[in-house]
Amino acid sequence: MRGKLFIVIGLLGGAHLAGDDAKEDFKVGAGDWSASTGFGYKENVLLSEIAPIDSGFNYLSFEGIAQKEFIETGAQWTTMALVENRHYLEGSDLPDETFGLVVSEYSRFLGIDGTLKGGIQYLYFNQAFDATFDILDPNQITITAQEPRLYMEWESFFWQFEYTASMGVSRMYFQDASDDYEMLDWELELDYAIDDFTNWLFTVNGFARDYTDRPTRDAEGFRVDSIILGTDQIGFETAVEHGFGSESLPLLAEIGIDYEERRDRHFGFYDRDRLKYFLEVRAGGEKWRLRLDVGYSERDYLTQIAENDAGRESQEWVASLEWERDLSQKWAFFARGETDSSESNETFFSYDANSLMLGIRLK
């Protein structure tokens, strides 16, 4: 079970990146808030290969942004909060699935076109995963993680590029303190306007991660208790964003590639490469909005050997579709469907999961 637990924790290791994505996807503007409730049904809640559990769930969420401007100094303070919770109805041993994010930052204009930002981010995550190795003995683990992070950002222009450079330090806490780690992350993002409707985006990023008390493993997978695990990652993302359609039916599409290399500093047991292709389409009318996200990724583990004596690898398809319709100035109805299909040549790491949710939003 321990190996499977570590893989799950590894998947959560980019939690601060998930937090950055959530910041970009807020559905409210400065000074606004919204609350949502709904119900849905999910197949394979625990992402299991051999012991899937299906369940209905109740959904609650809240998001809001508070902002204050300091006109005399050209500064601005912004605080964003997002909480989502799914309460599963099947049995009594399925814990709630919870995601929370709070970001508070101070920004100030410097020079002609520069903006300096500094802030603190707090992320919380709680979700159960399957840990069954014998169908006659079903088991699960619940991962609860929280990550405080401090960061600095600089936004400005260089030639015809708008760029953002950022750096952050964080610490991830788990129930088992031996899984905790500290991390230094950095990112440089370039945004180039090709024309009035098209932008080219390029990002290079990376991190250095040091575990508190987790021994590393040698190339064959045996623990080396005298050496604490450390990993480094570097990656890039490039995408093209294009707006089209008409005033009555505006459309925005983004297609891109995301690649990352993660390296074990010691024996290479945790070395892996990941390549991801993604597509995002947004559309909307006077009273409705629609968003489609599709992604395909491949993971190749450079040292680990699967049970078929080949290098361990996996492929995953994920997709989501959300549609929202205004019922009045303050109320809206929404429907969301999600699918996740993963195939691995390592036993117990393949699964299919689907969910559908209906709800209302007060804004």
Secondary structure, 3 states (H helix, E strand, C coil): CHHHHHHHHHHHCCHHHHHHHHHHCCCCCCCCEEEEEEEEEEECCCCCCCCCCCEEEEEEEEEEEEEEEECCCCEEEEEEEEEEEEEECCCCCCCCEEEEEEEEEEEEEECCCEEEEEEEEEEEEEEEEECCCCCCCCCEEEEEEEEEEEEEEEEEEECCEEEEEEEEEEEEECCCHHHCEEEEEEEEEEEEECCCCEEEEEEEEEEEEEEEEEEEECCCCCEEEEEEEEEEEEEEEEEEEEEEECCCCEEEEEEEEEEEEEEECCCCCCCEEEEEEEEEEEEECCCEEEEEEEEEEEEEEEEEECCCCCEEEEEEEEEEEEEEEECCCCEEEEEEEEEEEEEECCCCCCEEEEEEEEEEEEC
